[in-house]
Amino acid sequence: MLVIGQFFRSAAMIEASSNFSHKIATEKKSTHELVTSGVYSLVRHPSYFGFFWWGVGTQVFLANPLSTVVFMAVLWRFFSYRIQYSPMPSPLQTFLVFGGVLIGG
């Protein structure tokens, strides 16, 4: 989980390059380009996907079942809130790969 999560998070930041930001953009900048290749072609929000599984993976690795459940709930709520600000996904990317479950929509 840790390695997969870190891979997706890092790859998302690298591929999006200057288009990546930790802040939610509510307006499109003239320099913004939609990234649809690489990990973005596999997962709607690869950075969120990666952070979610990395965070949960840290607690699984530490064999901490209570924190694993708490991390899952907190991260799920956090990313569900953030995803509300995203444009609608394409039909192919309807399901976010948090186990194939659509969140925030």
N, C-alpha and C positions, 0 to 999 in steps of 0.2 A: 504494500500500500504506500509506504513512504517513498519508495523509488518511483513508482508510477505517478504518484501525486507530484513529486518534485519535478519529474520530467515534464509533465503537462504544464505546470505552472511556469517553469523556466522557458520552455519552448514557446509558450504563448507570449511571454514578454519579449523574447528575441524576435519572433516572427512579426509581431505587431510593431516593434521598434518604436518610432516616434508617435505612433497611434495609441500606444499603451499608456494608461494613466490609472492611478489608484482612485482618482476622483470620478464621480459619475458625471458624464457630460450630458447636459440637457439641451445643448445647441450644437449643431454640426459646424466644425471649423472648415474653412475653405481648403485647408491642407490635409484634411482627413481622408484616408482611403480605407475602404472596407476590406478587411483581410479575410479571404475565403479559402486559402490554401493551407497545407500542412495540418497542424493539430486543429486549426479552425474549420477544416473540412470534416473532421471527425466528431467534434464536440462543439455545441453552441457557445459555451463559455469555458474554454479550456483552462483559463487561469482560476476561475471559481472551482471548477471540477478538480483541478490539481490541489488547490489549497484545502478543499473539503477532505479529500482522501489522505492528504499528507497529515492534516490535523488529527483525523480519526486514527490514522496509522501510528502516530506517535503514542497514543494511549493504548492501542493494541500491543505495540512493541513493549511498552512498560507494564503490560498485564494489569491494567487498571480498568476493570469493567464499569465501575460507576462513572469514571471520567470519560470513558468511551461513549457512553450513552449521553452524558451531558454535552460533550463536544459535538456529537451528531446533532443534537437538538438545537444548540446555540448556533452552530454553523449553518444548519438548514434554515433557521429563521433569518439569520443575517443575509444569506445569499438570496433567499426568497424575496426579501425586501429590496435588495439591489437589482434583481432581475426585473422587477416591475418597470424599471426605467428603460429597459432595452426594447428595441423595435421587435415586431413580431417575427418569429423564426420562420424559415422556409419550411415547406411540408416535409422535406427530407430531415430537417433538424428539429422536428417538433418535440421530440423527447430529449431532454437533457440526460446525460448519462450518469445520473446519480442513481444507478441501478435501473435505468430506463424509465424513471418516473419524472413527469413534467412537474416542475416546481415554479411557483411565482406566476402561474398563468392559468 
